[in-house]
Amino acid sequence: MLGLFVLLGNVLENFKLSQWAETVFVLPVFPVLLVGIIVQIKRWHDLDKSGCWVFINLIPIIGGLCTLIECGFVKGTEGPNRFGPDPLRQLPPPLPRR
């Protein structure tokens, strides 16, 4: 996601775009950012940690590095936790009867 924002910033700074084109480029940033935050909160819940851990990203460098390690490389909790059942352990739905 950071790469997308860096690319967007470079395009907006290096190319003279009309106001309309800049708006078209910037408009998708907010939904992408919102979805990224929601996915990260779900990942923190998978680790049996509060979604408030998303705020660690506000700490420069260390926050992003901690998030990368925890959410990117650490395996989620085995079995159910306080946020729900293990999504990898759920049984598949039964086959329909003929």
C-alpha positions as CSV (number, residue, x, y, z in Angstrom):
1,M,0.0,0.0,0.0
2,L,2.9,2.3,0.8
3,G,4.3,1.7,-2.7
4,L,1.0,2.7,-4.2
5,F,1.0,6.0,-2.3
6,V,4.7,6.7,-3.3
7,L,3.9,6.0,-7.0
8,L,0.8,8.3,-6.8
9,G,2.8,11.1,-5.2
10,N,5.5,10.8,-7.9
11,V,3.0,10.9,-10.7
12,L,1.2,14.0,-9.2
13,E,4.5,15.8,-8.6
14,N,6.4,15.0,-11.8
15,F,3.6,15.4,-14.3
16,K,1.5,18.5,-14.8
17,L,-2.0,17.2,-14.6
18,S,-5.3,19.1,-14.7
19,Q,-7.3,19.4,-11.5
20,W,-9.8,16.9,-12.9
21,A,-7.0,14.3,-13.5
22,E,-5.5,14.9,-10.0
23,T,-8.9,14.3,-8.5
24,V,-9.3,11.0,-10.4
25,F,-5.9,9.9,-9.2
26,V,-6.5,10.8,-5.5
27,L,-10.1,9.6,-5.2
28,P,-9.3,5.9,-4.9
29,V,-6.7,6.6,-2.1
30,F,-9.4,6.8,0.7
31,P,-11.2,3.5,-0.1
32,V,-7.8,1.7,-0.5
33,L,-6.6,3.1,2.8
34,L,-9.9,2.2,4.6
35,V,-9.8,-1.4,3.2
36,G,-6.1,-1.7,4.2
37,I,-6.9,-0.7,7.8
38,I,-9.8,-3.1,8.0
39,V,-7.7,-6.0,6.7
40,Q,-5.0,-5.1,9.2
41,I,-7.4,-5.0,12.1
42,K,-8.7,-8.5,11.1
43,R,-5.1,-9.7,11.0
44,W,-4.4,-8.4,14.5
45,H,-7.6,-10.2,15.7
46,D,-6.2,-13.4,14.1
47,L,-3.2,-12.9,16.3
48,D,-5.5,-12.6,19.3
49,K,-4.6,-8.9,19.8
50,S,-6.8,-5.8,19.9
51,G,-7.5,-3.9,16.7
52,C,-6.1,-0.9,18.4
53,W,-2.7,-2.3,17.5
54,V,-3.2,-0.7,14.1
55,F,-2.2,2.6,15.7
56,I,1.4,1.3,16.1
57,N,1.7,2.4,12.4
58,L,1.8,6.0,13.7
59,I,5.3,5.4,15.1
60,P,7.8,6.2,12.3
61,I,9.8,3.3,11.0
62,I,9.5,1.1,14.1
63,G,5.7,0.9,13.9
64,G,5.7,-0.2,10.3
65,L,8.5,-2.7,10.9
66,C,6.6,-4.2,13.9
67,T,3.4,-4.4,11.8
68,L,5.3,-6.1,8.9
69,I,6.8,-8.7,11.3
70,E,3.7,-9.4,13.3
71,C,1.1,-9.3,10.5
72,G,3.2,-10.6,7.8
73,F,5.3,-13.4,9.2
74,V,3.8,-14.5,12.6
75,K,1.3,-17.4,12.4
76,G,-2.1,-16.7,13.8
77,T,-3.4,-18.4,17.0
78,E,-4.3,-22.0,16.7
79,G,-8.0,-22.7,17.3
80,P,-10.6,-20.2,18.4
81,N,-9.6,-17.0,20.2
82,R,-11.7,-14.2,21.8
83,F,-12.4,-12.7,18.4
84,G,-13.9,-15.9,16.9
85,P,-13.1,-19.3,15.5
86,D,-10.0,-20.2,13.6
87,P,-10.9,-19.4,9.9
88,L,-8.4,-22.1,8.7
89,R,-10.0,-24.8,10.9
90,Q,-13.6,-24.3,9.8
91,L,-15.3,-27.3,8.2
92,P,-16.4,-27.0,4.6
93,P,-20.1,-26.7,4.0
94,P,-21.9,-29.9,3.5
95,L,-22.5,-31.1,-0.1
96,P,-26.1,-30.6,-1.3
97,R,-28.3,-33.7,-1.4
98,R,-29.3,-35.1,-4.8
